[in-house]
Amino acid sequence: MHRSVLLALVSIIAVAPVALAATEKSAPRATLMQAISHTDHAGSFRYVMTIAVLRRRGPAAELQIHGTRGPHLLFVHVKATSNGQQQSALLDGPFLYEGAPDGIAVYGKIRWLRVRVSSLSPSSKALTSMRNLSPAPLLRLLDESSVARKHAAQGLYRGRLAYDDAVVRTALSGMTGGIEFREVQYSARVGRDGYVDTIHVTGRTADGSRTLTIHARLYAFGIKVDPNPPAEGTFMDKTLLNLAE
């Protein structure tokens, strides 16, 4: 249980904010760059995301993700459709809670492992996996678009991104277990509220053996998120687990 499954699920693929004023119909929507910044600094929002890789030979691999981001909080629930394996993780202030695979209780009612964030490196696999399963990498990717500073009709942006751009490679490889995709294309929609509400990304490997599709929907901006950490008796501290070992 003390080993994070979030990173393993990603590897399956390898194998309170102020809204922008827009009350008048004639008011221009925010540019993509403005919307990215507005979304990135939103106090809270929820999202659903699908990361799918279709293989020329063999079954498709797909992760379905539901998440919530709030002040000092990030919750991620991920499910691999190929085998049904799923896990949740919650970053709540000074603590990271890693759920047991498939929510199965161990040691009685223990379903979570609690780790002090201060004991982790900022580049730790657990924290990196959570960031990779959030919209953050996609927002960084969109920020590389050449049209990000322009206004688009009905707030709909489409374009192509250079696969060898360092930001693009970092963003996608973290979400797909290190696979490099080319011919990266995207579409994104900026809502009247000035937030990015949908993102769609596609690509393919150099040999054409795999194609990538990522779709994300962001919603419930600014709606208060109440922290709901696991109850006492349902988690174990990592320090205690280390002592037990």
Secondary structure, 3 states (H helix, E strand, C coil): CCCCCHHHHHHHHHCCCCCCCCCCCCCCCCCHHHHHHHHHCCCCEEEEEEEEEEECCCCCEEEEEEEEEECCEEEEEEEECCCCCEEEEEEECCEEEEECHHHCCECCCECEEEEEHHHCCCCCHHHHHHHHCCCHHHHHHHCCCCCCCCCCHHHEEEEEECCCCHHHHHHHHHHCCCCCCEEEEEEEEECCCCCEEEEEEEEECCCCCEEEEEEEEEECCCCCCCCCCCCCCCEEEHHHHHHHC
